[in-house]
Structures are given as structure tokens and as C-alpha cells.
Amino acid sequence: MERKLSSPMTPTFIVSAPRKVIVFGKHAAVYNKPAIAAAISLRSYLLVTTLSKSQRTVKLNFRDIGLNHTWKIDTLPWNIFHQTAQKRFHYSLVNFLDPELLDAIIPHAEAVSKDLPEKQRKIHVRSATAFLYLFLSLGSPESPGFIYTLRSTIPTGSGLGSSASVCVCLSAALLLQIRNLTGPHPNQLPEEAEVQIERINRSAFVGKLCIHGDPSGVDNVVSAGGKAVVFQRNNSGPPSVTPLTTFPKLPLLLVDTQQPRSTATEVEKVRTLKQRIRELVDYADIGWTKLTGAGGGGCAITLFRPDVKDETMEELERKFTAEGFQKYQTVLGADGVGVLWPAVFRNGTDAEGGEEIDQEKFENAVGVQGIEQLVGVEVQENRKGWKFWTRAVV
């Protein structure tokens, strides 16, 4: 039985998924103690464009990291993925990494970005590996051509779950294309929405396995479902995860050191920078600050007091800029994965027409502000379109 394909000219659509922060217990989690992770409204956005029948290619354009590669659909190793023992039907959950299938796509993933330095190219190859594994697992050799273009409202490598956010976007997009997701829509039962979130989450976890080898699974759970979760690692299996469906949306200040992560020699330097951010925020007396972010890079997050004055924030922002920090005003407890189908904003009405988001507009949006203004989930005034799968409130 073959997978159901979307119509030859599926409309252009966008999928979006949030990043995450560890709100409580980052270090305790290492010792199998409970910790809390929450979604933030800094997000990844994936635009999916269907090509004509004659264009038998799939293009991956991760613009913000410089990854741009095209594969011919007919040259991909479909025969390995569609062998009887390994074939995944369209209604099956892709929830584990098959070593034989992974080996089959490595040569195709390693074809990307051959002219780049090895460190940057390694990131591109891992991203391509995750995409190809999901594309071949969930897709079909009869699939039309597509362009998958990714934009983000926060830099990668900041320790905020960027790879999980990307994998959730890819999983949701591919599952939508094979009609393996229902909704989201206003009348969707929470129990049905939960099934869709879990389907996206499981596929996204497989993508994370391609990138990191042994991820905890927490990042993709938060990105898919939104809000917040309590998680606790286990020595003998995956972590236990409990969604906090009543977690409120709260204003949050996130400040990025803009320093590279993962280099041991930089860790002490970045720790000092993060402490400096805390000092500036504490002096301004605008809220409560916590250091976050993995590896050598990282951020500080501040939960605002309810009475913060605009002039206080403006003065603090000037200090951040002077010391080389990047500030983001965001929301804690943000929505999870969402879809804009088709990629059209209705301008607050149910009438036909509206603002269509095409490939050119999406690629040419300048910086975080440009992306937010064009497609931002939080920019909802007089714009209808974004819909989200929502967990049952318990």
C-alpha cells in the first residue's frame, strides 16, 4: 500500500515551531531530578513551495545558516526505504532510527556545502541528514518537487533548542503533505489534537537522532506542544515528561551573549558575560534573571515585573548594545507547532484575497524584525491565518 500523496499543486504553506528555555532545574536534571522547560515565542518558520510536475527536485534552503542544496528526487535511495522489511506506510509513526536507512542517505547528505570549512559544513551535513531521513521515510518517489525554506527569529547555537524547532517544522510539514495530520481547526477535540502533536513529536525526535545521536527528547516535546513541561531523566530509558497545559503566557526578556558555543576555551569568558547581563538587569530592577543556554554560548532570561517603565527598558537596551549583547523581548509559555495553510493572511476578514506570502517575500525578509513583521505568530492584529494544535487542559 502506497502513501497518499498530496495533490500535485499543494498550496504554498508555512509551519512554525517555538524554541525553548530551561526555566528551572537545568543542573538538577543531570542528576535525574525534575526540571521545567518552556516554549518561547522566538520561532523557526518553514515555507513549503510546490514545484511543477516537470521539476523533479527537492531543495533545502536554510537561509540563515547558508545551507542551500538541491537533490534530484529520482536519484534518492527510495529502494532502500521501501523494502518490505523497512517500508513505512503513510499511517505509521516514524519513531526510531534505522541504521541501514541512515547509511543509505549519508552519501546524499554529504554532497552539501563541499566548499565550506569543515566546522560549518558539519552543521549543514547533519541538517541535510535529518531532512533526507524524514523526507524518504514519510514521502514517496512519486512526490512532486518542493522547496523547503527555513527562517528563524533567533540565531542558531544559542542553546535554545534550535535543532528541535527545525525538526518539528520539517516533521509537521512532511506529515501535512502526506495527509497524515488532521487540523488544526477551532472545533478539533483536544484528544484528537494530542494525537497530532505526538505524531509530529515522534518524527521530530527521529530528526534529532540524526543530528545529535542521543538527544533527551525534551526539546522536541516542548516545541511540538508548546506551553511548558516537567521532565525528569531516567537511567534506564527516555525521560518522563508531564505537560503543563495551564502554564500562562508571560512577558520575557532574553539577552544573547552572541558568543560561539561548544568551545571549551570560551566557556569561562561566556560565563562572565552572562553574569554581566545579570548585573545590568538587576541594577535596572526590572525583574528576575536566570542564566541559560548550553555549551560555551548562552543567554540570560528575565521575567518582567508588571510595572516596568518604558524609559527604564530603553536605558537598559542602550547598555546592552554598548556591551555587544542582543536583546529579544519574547513570551514564555508560547504556543507549540502551528500552520498557516495556505500562506495567506486574511487581514481580519473571511473574504477571499489577503496578503500572500511567497518565496521571494519570505527569502528577502531582513533580520528578525523583517521575519516577524512578515509572518510572525505574535503579530495577530487584523491578520487571520495561524492555527495551532492545542493539548487538553488538565
Secondary structure, DSSP 8 states (H G I E B T S, - for coil): -------TT---EEEEEEEEEEEE-HHHHHTT--EEEEEEEEEEEEEEEE--TT--EEEEEEGGGTEEEEEEGGGS-HHHHTSTTT---TTS---S--HHHHHHHHHHHTTS-TTS-HHHHHHHHHHHHHHHHHHHHH--TT---EEEEEEESS-TTSSS-HHHHHHHHHHHHHHHHTT------TT--HHHHHHHHHHHHHHHHHHHHHHHSS--SHHHHHHHHBSEEEEE--SSSS-EEEEETT---EEEEEEE-----S-GGGHHHHHHHHHHHHHHHHHHT-EEEEEE-STT--EEEEEE-TT--HHHHHHHHHHHHHTT-EEEEEEES-B-SEEESSSEE-TTSSSS--EE--HHHHHH--HHHHHHHHH-TT--TT----EE------
